[in-house]
Amino acid sequence: MSIPDDLLLDLATKVESEQTNQMSLTVVVHGAVITGRLAPESVWRQRVAEVLRDSDQLAPFAEIFSSPGRGDRQQAEAPSHLHFHVARILQGTLGIPETGGMYRIAVKDVSAWTVGDFSYSDK
C-alpha cells in the first residue's frame, strides 16, 4: 500500500511500546497471505540471532541481528516493518513452514490485514 494504514501502524507501535508478542495478525503482501503473531523488533532480532548462532554455517551472521535495532532506539516514529514470529505463509490447505517462521514485512507492502491468525486443517 502506498500510504500505510494508520490503524495498522498503531497496532505495530503498541506491540513495540508494550514489548508484547501476543498480538495475532494476518496480512496480505503481494498476494501472499501471512498469518502469525507480531513481535517487537528487538525480540524478533534476538530470536533470529539465536537460531543463526545454533547453525555451524550461519553463526557468523548472528552478529548482524544482535546489533541494536529499532526496538532499542527512540520510539518517536511509527515502525516501518512488522516482525512476525510463529508465522506461516498460507498456501491452499498448508501453512508454510508448518511450525511457523520468522518474517519481517514492510508495512508499506501490506494491502490488507485482519486481527487474528488462521490455521488450516484438512480434516
Protein Blocks (a to p, Z undefined) as FASTA:
>chain_A
ZZdcfklmmmmmmmmmnopakbccdddeehiacddddddfklmmmmmmmmmmmpmklmmm
mmmmmpccfklmcfkbccfbdcdehiacdehjbccdfkopaddddfklpmbdcedddddd
fZZ
